[in-house]
Amino acid sequence: MQALEINSKLPFVGTTIFTVMSKMAAEYAAINLSQGFPDFECPDELKDLVNKYIQSGKNQYAPMTGVPLLRERISAKIEKYYGHSYNPETEINITAGATQALYTAITAIVHPGDEVIMFEPAYDSYTPSVMVNGGNPVYLPLSEKDFSIDWERCKNAVNNKTRLIIINSPHNPTGSVITLADLKSLEEITRDTNILILSDEVYEHIVFDRLRHISISRSGELARRSFVVSSFGKTYHTTGWKIGYCAAPENLMAEFRKVHQFNVFAVNTPIQYAYADFILNEGHFLRLSNFYERKRDLLINELKDSKFKLLHTKGTYFQLLDYSSISNKNDYDFTEFLTKEIGVAAIPLSPFYSNRNTRKLIRLCFAKKDEVLIEAAEKLCMF
């Protein structure tokens, strides 16, 4: 029987590269440094708290907006570390992971024909989320030297159709971070406009070299026009639990919740209660930068005699490698070769671009046990 014809909203979108490479890694028994998840456990205390709340009966729907205590403690944390006060009742919402929060924010405010500025390379969920809502992505390249934002180019791209600017810092996949000067530039560009901002800050606690995370919420002027998204999964080594949150001023959050209530409604109840308790253990997220910086430096040291050129990463748990002195293969073919022949799975950079990327760069995830990183580096040094 002939299949029904469907007019796809995303005709050029296939399976994500993260799924493809993880499947290939399993098929060829390769070390998986592709998809961004830790291969070590979350704290035992956090697991015990989840079990405590399961056993105590917190197993039915949570409020649509999230467990009140968790929202209150997120609000207190943001105010303490970034200096901006969000009303936990009307301005914070718990979500089924950060990607759902990003999609919900875009769906809530992007109309057909609206332009959305994003900086490439860009996390691969941004473009489909904009396009499925009828928006038009406007791609601006990050600096090839250090992946910083060219604000003059951004200013020139703004017009009366510009609805949204998407910011990601610390940046996946490059590891760059924005500065206070970047906030000032963004303030100047958006001042006296109705442009909104979506700030993806899921790696907020993974910043290196004694730098600090610069949240969009540090600027009162930007916070009033911004959705700020973060992730418990990245902070607590629990990516499989898929819980994140969004903070935004009340008028924006009201629109966010209109969409959220119909595509997710409620998020895992006992885990929310567990996070509400564990978030008080500030030592965990305050030590996270040092924890991952040591892993970054371990990987760098193990690869120092290889033919790869390592680009400096200031945040996240990703490391970019330039393989131009090793192979003329494009990045898709090179990562396939690495997986099948060398035994290490990585991510090509092309999926982070709107047009095929010609730079010979791959991304490794170093959120792995030390012995795994050492073994992977040994294989990569075989070239």
Contacts in CASP RR format, 6 or more apart in sequence:
PFRMAT RR
TARGET T0000
AUTHOR 0000-0000-0000
METHOD contacts of the structure
MODEL  1
MQALEINSKLPFVGTTIFTVMSKMAAEYAAINLSQGFPDFECPDELKDLV
NKYIQSGKNQYAPMTGVPLLRERISAKIEKYYGHSYNPETEINITAGATQ
ALYTAITAIVHPGDEVIMFEPAYDSYTPSVMVNGGNPVYLPLSEKDFSID
WERCKNAVNNKTRLIIINSPHNPTGSVITLADLKSLEEITRDTNILILSD
EVYEHIVFDRLRHISISRSGELARRSFVVSSFGKTYHTTGWKIGYCAAPE
NLMAEFRKVHQFNVFAVNTPIQYAYADFILNEGHFLRLSNFYERKRDLLI
NELKDSKFKLLHTKGTYFQLLDYSSISNKNDYDFTEFLTKEIGVAAIPLS
PFYSNRNTRKLIRLCFAKKDEVLIEAAEKLCMF
9 131 0 8 1.000
9 132 0 8 1.000
10 128 0 8 1.000
10 131 0 8 1.000
10 132 0 8 1.000
13 128 0 8 1.000
16 124 0 8 1.000
16 351 0 8 1.000
17 124 0 8 1.000
17 347 0 8 1.000
17 348 0 8 1.000
17 351 0 8 1.000
18 34 0 8 1.000
18 35 0 8 1.000
18 36 0 8 1.000
18 347 0 8 1.000
19 35 0 8 1.000
21 32 0 8 1.000
21 34 0 8 1.000
21 35 0 8 1.000
21 335 0 8 1.000
21 339 0 8 1.000
21 345 0 8 1.000
21 346 0 8 1.000
21 347 0 8 1.000
22 32 0 8 1.000
22 34 0 8 1.000
22 35 0 8 1.000
22 345 0 8 1.000
24 30 0 8 1.000
24 336 0 8 1.000
24 339 0 8 1.000
24 340 0 8 1.000
24 345 0 8 1.000
25 31 0 8 1.000
25 32 0 8 1.000
25 34 0 8 1.000
25 339 0 8 1.000
25 345 0 8 1.000
26 32 0 8 1.000
28 339 0 8 1.000
28 340 0 8 1.000
28 343 0 8 1.000
29 343 0 8 1.000
30 338 0 8 1.000
30 339 0 8 1.000
30 340 0 8 1.000
30 342 0 8 1.000
30 343 0 8 1.000
30 344 0 8 1.000
30 345 0 8 1.000
31 343 0 8 1.000
31 344 0 8 1.000
31 345 0 8 1.000
31 372 0 8 1.000
31 375 0 8 1.000
31 376 0 8 1.000
31 379 0 8 1.000
32 39 0 8 1.000
32 345 0 8 1.000
33 344 0 8 1.000
33 345 0 8 1.000
33 346 0 8 1.000
33 364 0 8 1.000
33 365 0 8 1.000
33 366 0 8 1.000
33 368 0 8 1.000
33 376 0 8 1.000
34 335 0 8 1.000
34 345 0 8 1.000
34 346 0 8 1.000
34 347 0 8 1.000
34 363 0 8 1.000
34 365 0 8 1.000
35 347 0 8 1.000
35 365 0 8 1.000
36 239 0 8 1.000
36 317 0 8 1.000
36 318 0 8 1.000
36 365 0 8 1.000
36 367 0 8 1.000
37 239 0 8 1.000
37 240 0 8 1.000
37 365 0 8 1.000
37 367 0 8 1.000
38 237 0 8 1.000
38 239 0 8 1.000
38 317 0 8 1.000
38 367 0 8 1.000
38 368 0 8 1.000
39 367 0 8 1.000
39 368 0 8 1.000
39 369 0 8 1.000
39 372 0 8 1.000
40 237 0 8 1.000
40 368 0 8 1.000
40 369 0 8 1.000
41 47 0 8 1.000
41 237 0 8 1.000
42 236 0 8 1.000
42 237 0 8 1.000
42 238 0 8 1.000
43 236 0 8 1.000
43 237 0 8 1.000
43 278 0 8 1.000
43 281 0 8 1.000
43 284 0 8 1.000
45 278 0 8 1.000
45 281 0 8 1.000
46 236 0 8 1.000
46 238 0 8 1.000
46 274 0 8 1.000
46 275 0 8 1.000
46 278 0 8 1.000
49 273 0 8 1.000
49 274 0 8 1.000
49 277 0 8 1.000
49 278 0 8 1.000
50 270 0 8 1.000
50 271 0 8 1.000
50 274 0 8 1.000
52 274 0 8 1.000
53 269 0 8 1.000
53 270 0 8 1.000
53 271 0 8 1.000
53 273 0 8 1.000
53 274 0 8 1.000
54 270 0 8 1.000
57 270 0 8 1.000
58 269 0 8 1.000
58 270 0 8 1.000
58 273 0 8 1.000
59 269 0 8 1.000
59 270 0 8 1.000
60 269 0 8 1.000
61 265 0 8 1.000
61 266 0 8 1.000
61 269 0 8 1.000
62 94 0 8 1.000
62 266 0 8 1.000
62 267 0 8 1.000
62 268 0 8 1.000
62 269 0 8 1.000
62 272 0 8 1.000
63 266 0 8 1.000
64 257 0 8 1.000
64 260 0 8 1.000
64 261 0 8 1.000
64 265 0 8 1.000
64 266 0 8 1.000
65 71 0 8 1.000
65 89 0 8 1.000
65 92 0 8 1.000
65 93 0 8 1.000
65 94 0 8 1.000
65 257 0 8 1.000
66 93 0 8 1.000
66 94 0 8 1.000
66 266 0 8 1.000
66 267 0 8 1.000
66 272 0 8 1.000
67 94 0 8 1.000
67 269 0 8 1.000
67 272 0 8 1.000
67 273 0 8 1.000
67 276 0 8 1.000
68 88 0 8 1.000
68 89 0 8 1.000
69 273 0 8 1.000
69 276 0 8 1.000
70 94 0 8 1.000
70 272 0 8 1.000
70 273 0 8 1.000
70 275 0 8 1.000
70 276 0 8 1.000
70 279 0 8 1.000
71 88 0 8 1.000
71 89 0 8 1.000
71 92 0 8 1.000
71 93 0 8 1.000
71 94 0 8 1.000
71 245 0 8 1.000
72 88 0 8 1.000
73 276 0 8 1.000
73 279 0 8 1.000
73 280 0 8 1.000
74 86 0 8 1.000
74 88 0 8 1.000
74 92 0 8 1.000
74 245 0 8 1.000
74 247 0 8 1.000
74 279 0 8 1.000
75 85 0 8 1.000
75 86 0 8 1.000
75 87 0 8 1.000
75 88 0 8 1.000
75 91 0 8 1.000
75 92 0 8 1.000
75 247 0 8 1.000
77 279 0 8 1.000
78 84 0 8 1.000
78 85 0 8 1.000
78 86 0 8 1.000
78 215 0 8 1.000
78 217 0 8 1.000
78 247 0 8 1.000
79 85 0 8 1.000
79 86 0 8 1.000
81 215 0 8 1.000
82 215 0 8 1.000
82 217 0 8 1.000
82 218 0 8 1.000
83 217 0 8 1.000
83 218 0 8 1.000
84 215 0 8 1.000
84 217 0 8 1.000
84 218 0 8 1.000
84 220 0 8 1.000
84 223 0 8 1.000
86 92 0 8 1.000
86 217 0 8 1.000
86 247 0 8 1.000
86 248 0 8 1.000
87 250 0 8 1.000
90 250 0 8 1.000
90 253 0 8 1.000
90 254 0 8 1.000
91 247 0 8 1.000
91 248 0 8 1.000
91 249 0 8 1.000
91 250 0 8 1.000
91 253 0 8 1.000
92 245 0 8 1.000
92 246 0 8 1.000
92 247 0 8 1.000
92 253 0 8 1.000
93 101 0 8 1.000
93 245 0 8 1.000
93 246 0 8 1.000
93 253 0 8 1.000
93 256 0 8 1.000
93 257 0 8 1.000
93 260 0 8 1.000
94 243 0 8 1.000
94 244 0 8 1.000
94 245 0 8 1.000
94 267 0 8 1.000
94 272 0 8 1.000
95 101 0 8 1.000
95 104 0 8 1.000
95 229 0 8 1.000
95 243 0 8 1.000
95 244 0 8 1.000
95 245 0 8 1.000
95 246 0 8 1.000
95 260 0 8 1.000
95 264 0 8 1.000
95 267 0 8 1.000
96 242 0 8 1.000
96 243 0 8 1.000
96 244 0 8 1.000
96 264 0 8 1.000
96 267 0 8 1.000
96 268 0 8 1.000
97 231 0 8 1.000
97 232 0 8 1.000
97 233 0 8 1.000
97 242 0 8 1.000
97 243 0 8 1.000
97 244 0 8 1.000
97 267 0 8 1.000
98 200 0 8 1.000
98 202 0 8 1.000
98 229 0 8 1.000
98 230 0 8 1.000
98 231 0 8 1.000
98 234 0 8 1.000
98 244 0 8 1.000
99 125 0 8 1.000
100 242 0 8 1.000
100 244 0 8 1.000
100 263 0 8 1.000
100 264 0 8 1.000
101 227 0 8 1.000
101 229 0 8 1.000
101 244 0 8 1.000
101 245 0 8 1.000
101 246 0 8 1.000
102 125 0 8 1.000
102 126 0 8 1.000
102 129 0 8 1.000
102 198 0 8 1.000
102 200 0 8 1.000
102 229 0 8 1.000
103 125 0 8 1.000
103 129 0 8 1.000
103 263 0 8 1.000
104 246 0 8 1.000
104 256 0 8 1.000
104 259 0 8 1.000
104 260 0 8 1.000
104 263 0 8 1.000
104 264 0 8 1.000
105 198 0 8 1.000
105 227 0 8 1.000
105 229 0 8 1.000
105 246 0 8 1.000
105 248 0 8 1.000
105 256 0 8 1.000
106 116 0 8 1.000
106 126 0 8 1.000
106 129 0 8 1.000
106 130 0 8 1.000
106 133 0 8 1.000
106 164 0 8 1.000
106 198 0 8 1.000
107 129 0 8 1.000
107 133 0 8 1.000
107 259 0 8 1.000
107 263 0 8 1.000
108 252 0 8 1.000
108 255 0 8 1.000
108 256 0 8 1.000
108 258 0 8 1.000
108 259 0 8 1.000
109 163 0 8 1.000
109 164 0 8 1.000
109 196 0 8 1.000
109 252 0 8 1.000
109 255 0 8 1.000
110 116 0 8 1.000
110 130 0 8 1.000
110 133 0 8 1.000
110 134 0 8 1.000
110 135 0 8 1.000
110 163 0 8 1.000
110 164 0 8 1.000
111 133 0 8 1.000
111 134 0 8 1.000
111 135 0 8 1.000
111 163 0 8 1.000
112 133 0 8 1.000
112 134 0 8 1.000
112 135 0 8 1.000
113 134 0 8 1.000
113 135 0 8 1.000
113 136 0 8 1.000
113 161 0 8 1.000
114 134 0 8 1.000
114 135 0 8 1.000
114 136 0 8 1.000
114 161 0 8 1.000
114 162 0 8 1.000
114 163 0 8 1.000
114 164 0 8 1.000
115 135 0 8 1.000
115 136 0 8 1.000
115 137 0 8 1.000
115 138 0 8 1.000
115 159 0 8 1.000
115 161 0 8 1.000
115 162 0 8 1.000
115 163 0 8 1.000
116 126 0 8 1.000
116 130 0 8 1.000
116 135 0 8 1.000
116 136 0 8 1.000
116 137 0 8 1.000
116 138 0 8 1.000
116 162 0 8 1.000
116 163 0 8 1.000
116 164 0 8 1.000
116 165 0 8 1.000
116 166 0 8 1.000
117 138 0 8 1.000
117 140 0 8 1.000
117 154 0 8 1.000
117 157 0 8 1.000
117 158 0 8 1.000
117 162 0 8 1.000
117 164 0 8 1.000
117 165 0 8 1.000
117 166 0 8 1.000
118 126 0 8 1.000
118 127 0 8 1.000
118 130 0 8 1.000
118 137 0 8 1.000
118 138 0 8 1.000
118 139 0 8 1.000
118 140 0 8 1.000
118 165 0 8 1.000
118 166 0 8 1.000
119 139 0 8 1.000
119 140 0 8 1.000
119 141 0 8 1.000
119 142 0 8 1.000
119 149 0 8 1.000
119 166 0 8 1.000
119 167 0 8 1.000
119 168 0 8 1.000
120 139 0 8 1.000
120 140 0 8 1.000
120 141 0 8 1.000
120 142 0 8 1.000
120 352 0 8 1.000
120 353 0 8 1.000
120 354 0 8 1.000
121 142 0 8 1.000
121 147 0 8 1.000
121 173 0 8 1.000
121 174 0 8 1.000
121 349 0 8 1.000
121 352 0 8 1.000
121 353 0 8 1.000
121 357 0 8 1.000
122 139 0 8 1.000
122 166 0 8 1.000
122 168 0 8 1.000
122 352 0 8 1.000
122 353 0 8 1.000
123 168 0 8 1.000
123 172 0 8 1.000
123 173 0 8 1.000
123 200 0 8 1.000
123 352 0 8 1.000
124 351 0 8 1.000
124 352 0 8 1.000
126 137 0 8 1.000
126 166 0 8 1.000
127 137 0 8 1.000
127 354 0 8 1.000
130 136 0 8 1.000
130 137 0 8 1.000
131 137 0 8 1.000
135 163 0 8 1.000
136 161 0 8 1.000
137 354 0 8 1.000
138 157 0 8 1.000
138 162 0 8 1.000
139 353 0 8 1.000
139 354 0 8 1.000
140 149 0 8 1.000
140 150 0 8 1.000
140 153 0 8 1.000
140 154 0 8 1.000
140 157 0 8 1.000
141 150 0 8 1.000
142 148 0 8 1.000
142 149 0 8 1.000
142 150 0 8 1.000
142 171 0 8 1.000
142 174 0 8 1.000
142 176 0 8 1.000
143 149 0 8 1.000
143 150 0 8 1.000
144 359 0 8 1.000
146 176 0 8 1.000
146 312 0 8 1.000
147 171 0 8 1.000
147 174 0 8 1.000
147 175 0 8 1.000
147 176 0 8 1.000
148 176 0 8 1.000
148 182 0 8 1.000
149 178 0 8 1.000
149 182 0 8 1.000
149 185 0 8 1.000
151 182 0 8 1.000
151 185 0 8 1.000
151 186 0 8 1.000
151 189 0 8 1.000
154 165 0 8 1.000
154 185 0 8 1.000
154 189 0 8 1.000
155 188 0 8 1.000
155 189 0 8 1.000
158 189 0 8 1.000
158 193 0 8 1.000
158 195 0 8 1.000
162 193 0 8 1.000
162 195 0 8 1.000
163 195 0 8 1.000
163 196 0 8 1.000
164 195 0 8 1.000
164 196 0 8 1.000
164 197 0 8 1.000
164 198 0 8 1.000
165 186 0 8 1.000
165 189 0 8 1.000
165 190 0 8 1.000
165 195 0 8 1.000
165 196 0 8 1.000
165 197 0 8 1.000
165 198 0 8 1.000
166 197 0 8 1.000
166 198 0 8 1.000
166 199 0 8 1.000
166 200 0 8 1.000
167 178 0 8 1.000
167 186 0 8 1.000
167 197 0 8 1.000
167 198 0 8 1.000
167 199 0 8 1.000
167 200 0 8 1.000
167 216 0 8 1.000
168 199 0 8 1.000
168 200 0 8 1.000
168 201 0 8 1.000
169 176 0 8 1.000
169 177 0 8 1.000
169 178 0 8 1.000
169 199 0 8 1.000
169 200 0 8 1.000
169 201 0 8 1.000
169 213 0 8 1.000
169 214 0 8 1.000
170 176 0 8 1.000
170 177 0 8 1.000
170 201 0 8 1.000
170 203 0 8 1.000
170 204 0 8 1.000
170 206 0 8 1.000
170 207 0 8 1.000
170 213 0 8 1.000
170 314 0 8 1.000
170 315 0 8 1.000
170 316 0 8 1.000
171 177 0 8 1.000
171 315 0 8 1.000
171 316 0 8 1.000
172 202 0 8 1.000
172 203 0 8 1.000
172 316 0 8 1.000
172 318 0 8 1.000
173 316 0 8 1.000
173 318 0 8 1.000
173 320 0 8 1.000
173 347 0 8 1.000
173 349 0 8 1.000
173 352 0 8 1.000
173 363 0 8 1.000
174 311 0 8 1.000
174 313 0 8 1.000
174 318 0 8 1.000
174 320 0 8 1.000
175 313 0 8 1.000
175 314 0 8 1.000
175 315 0 8 1.000
175 316 0 8 1.000
175 318 0 8 1.000
175 320 0 8 1.000
176 313 0 8 1.000
176 314 0 8 1.000
176 315 0 8 1.000
177 207 0 8 1.000
177 211 0 8 1.000
177 213 0 8 1.000
177 214 0 8 1.000
177 314 0 8 1.000
177 315 0 8 1.000
178 214 0 8 1.000
179 214 0 8 1.000
180 214 0 8 1.000
180 218 0 8 1.000
182 214 0 8 1.000
183 214 0 8 1.000
183 216 0 8 1.000
183 218 0 8 1.000
183 219 0 8 1.000
183 222 0 8 1.000
186 197 0 8 1.000
186 216 0 8 1.000
186 219 0 8 1.000
186 222 0 8 1.000
187 219 0 8 1.000
187 221 0 8 1.000
187 222 0 8 1.000
189 195 0 8 1.000
190 197 0 8 1.000
190 222 0 8 1.000
190 225 0 8 1.000
191 221 0 8 1.000
195 225 0 8 1.000
196 225 0 8 1.000
196 226 0 8 1.000
196 227 0 8 1.000
196 252 0 8 1.000
197 216 0 8 1.000
197 222 0 8 1.000
197 225 0 8 1.000
197 226 0 8 1.000
197 227 0 8 1.000
198 226 0 8 1.000
198 227 0 8 1.000
198 229 0 8 1.000
199 215 0 8 1.000
199 216 0 8 1.000
199 217 0 8 1.000
199 226 0 8 1.000
199 227 0 8 1.000
199 228 0 8 1.000
199 229 0 8 1.000
200 229 0 8 1.000
201 213 0 8 1.000
201 215 0 8 1.000
201 216 0 8 1.000
201 228 0 8 1.000
201 229 0 8 1.000
201 230 0 8 1.000
202 229 0 8 1.000
202 230 0 8 1.000
202 231 0 8 1.000
202 234 0 8 1.000
203 234 0 8 1.000
203 315 0 8 1.000
203 316 0 8 1.000
203 317 0 8 1.000
204 213 0 8 1.000
204 215 0 8 1.000
204 230 0 8 1.000
204 235 0 8 1.000
205 213 0 8 1.000
205 234 0 8 1.000
205 235 0 8 1.000
205 285 0 8 1.000
205 286 0 8 1.000
205 288 0 8 1.000
205 289 0 8 1.000
206 234 0 8 1.000
206 288 0 8 1.000
206 289 0 8 1.000
206 292 0 8 1.000
206 315 0 8 1.000
206 316 0 8 1.000
206 317 0 8 1.000
207 213 0 8 1.000
207 289 0 8 1.000
207 314 0 8 1.000
207 315 0 8 1.000
208 289 0 8 1.000
208 292 0 8 1.000
208 293 0 8 1.000
208 296 0 8 1.000
208 313 0 8 1.000
208 314 0 8 1.000
208 315 0 8 1.000
209 293 0 8 1.000
209 314 0 8 1.000
211 314 0 8 1.000
211 315 0 8 1.000
215 228 0 8 1.000
216 222 0 8 1.000
216 223 0 8 1.000
216 226 0 8 1.000
216 228 0 8 1.000
217 223 0 8 1.000
217 226 0 8 1.000
217 228 0 8 1.000
217 247 0 8 1.000
223 249 0 8 1.000
224 249 0 8 1.000
225 249 0 8 1.000
225 252 0 8 1.000
226 248 0 8 1.000
226 249 0 8 1.000
226 252 0 8 1.000
227 246 0 8 1.000
227 247 0 8 1.000
227 248 0 8 1.000
227 252 0 8 1.000
227 256 0 8 1.000
228 246 0 8 1.000
228 247 0 8 1.000
228 248 0 8 1.000
229 244 0 8 1.000
229 245 0 8 1.000
229 246 0 8 1.000
230 244 0 8 1.000
230 245 0 8 1.000
230 247 0 8 1.000
231 243 0 8 1.000
231 244 0 8 1.000
232 238 0 8 1.000
232 241 0 8 1.000
232 243 0 8 1.000
232 244 0 8 1.000
232 245 0 8 1.000
232 275 0 8 1.000
233 239 0 8 1.000
233 240 0 8 1.000
233 241 0 8 1.000
233 242 0 8 1.000
233 243 0 8 1.000
233 244 0 8 1.000
235 284 0 8 1.000
235 285 0 8 1.000
235 288 0 8 1.000
236 275 0 8 1.000
236 278 0 8 1.000
236 284 0 8 1.000
237 367 0 8 1.000
241 268 0 8 1.000
241 271 0 8 1.000
242 268 0 8 1.000
243 267 0 8 1.000
243 268 0 8 1.000
243 271 0 8 1.000
243 272 0 8 1.000
243 275 0 8 1.000
244 267 0 8 1.000
246 253 0 8 1.000
246 256 0 8 1.000
248 256 0 8 1.000
278 284 0 8 1.000
292 315 0 8 1.000
292 317 0 8 1.000
292 366 0 8 1.000
292 367 0 8 1.000
295 317 0 8 1.000
295 366 0 8 1.000
295 367 0 8 1.000
295 368 0 8 1.000
295 370 0 8 1.000
295 373 0 8 1.000
296 313 0 8 1.000
296 317 0 8 1.000
296 319 0 8 1.000
296 366 0 8 1.000
298 366 0 8 1.000
298 370 0 8 1.000
298 373 0 8 1.000
298 374 0 8 1.000
299 319 0 8 1.000
299 364 0 8 1.000
299 366 0 8 1.000
299 373 0 8 1.000
299 377 0 8 1.000
300 310 0 8 1.000
300 319 0 8 1.000
302 373 0 8 1.000
302 374 0 8 1.000
302 377 0 8 1.000
302 378 0 8 1.000
302 381 0 8 1.000
303 310 0 8 1.000
303 321 0 8 1.000
303 377 0 8 1.000
303 380 0 8 1.000
303 381 0 8 1.000
305 381 0 8 1.000
306 377 0 8 1.000
306 380 0 8 1.000
306 381 0 8 1.000
306 383 0 8 1.000
307 323 0 8 1.000
307 325 0 8 1.000
307 326 0 8 1.000
307 383 0 8 1.000
308 321 0 8 1.000
308 322 0 8 1.000
308 323 0 8 1.000
308 325 0 8 1.000
308 326 0 8 1.000
308 380 0 8 1.000
308 383 0 8 1.000
309 321 0 8 1.000
309 322 0 8 1.000
309 324 0 8 1.000
309 325 0 8 1.000
310 319 0 8 1.000
310 320 0 8 1.000
310 321 0 8 1.000
310 322 0 8 1.000
311 319 0 8 1.000
311 320 0 8 1.000
311 321 0 8 1.000
311 322 0 8 1.000
311 361 0 8 1.000
313 319 0 8 1.000
313 320 0 8 1.000
317 365 0 8 1.000
317 366 0 8 1.000
317 367 0 8 1.000
318 363 0 8 1.000
318 364 0 8 1.000
318 365 0 8 1.000
318 366 0 8 1.000
319 363 0 8 1.000
319 364 0 8 1.000
319 366 0 8 1.000
320 349 0 8 1.000
320 361 0 8 1.000
320 362 0 8 1.000
320 363 0 8 1.000
320 364 0 8 1.000
321 346 0 8 1.000
321 361 0 8 1.000
321 362 0 8 1.000
321 363 0 8 1.000
321 364 0 8 1.000
322 359 0 8 1.000
322 360 0 8 1.000
322 361 0 8 1.000
323 334 0 8 1.000
323 360 0 8 1.000
323 361 0 8 1.000
323 362 0 8 1.000
324 360 0 8 1.000
326 383 0 8 1.000
327 334 0 8 1.000
327 337 0 8 1.000
327 360 0 8 1.000
329 337 0 8 1.000
330 348 0 8 1.000
330 350 0 8 1.000
330 356 0 8 1.000
330 358 0 8 1.000
330 360 0 8 1.000
331 348 0 8 1.000
331 349 0 8 1.000
331 350 0 8 1.000
331 357 0 8 1.000
331 359 0 8 1.000
331 360 0 8 1.000
331 361 0 8 1.000
331 362 0 8 1.000
332 348 0 8 1.000
332 350 0 8 1.000
334 348 0 8 1.000
334 360 0 8 1.000
334 362 0 8 1.000
335 345 0 8 1.000
335 346 0 8 1.000
335 347 0 8 1.000
335 348 0 8 1.000
335 362 0 8 1.000
338 344 0 8 1.000
338 345 0 8 1.000
338 346 0 8 1.000
338 362 0 8 1.000
338 380 0 8 1.000
339 345 0 8 1.000
339 346 0 8 1.000
342 379 0 8 1.000
342 380 0 8 1.000
342 382 0 8 1.000
343 379 0 8 1.000
344 376 0 8 1.000
344 379 0 8 1.000
344 380 0 8 1.000
346 362 0 8 1.000
346 363 0 8 1.000
346 364 0 8 1.000
347 362 0 8 1.000
347 363 0 8 1.000
347 364 0 8 1.000
347 365 0 8 1.000
348 357 0 8 1.000
348 361 0 8 1.000
348 362 0 8 1.000
348 363 0 8 1.000
349 357 0 8 1.000
349 359 0 8 1.000
349 361 0 8 1.000
349 362 0 8 1.000
349 363 0 8 1.000
350 356 0 8 1.000
350 357 0 8 1.000
364 376 0 8 1.000
366 373 0 8 1.000
368 376 0 8 1.000
END
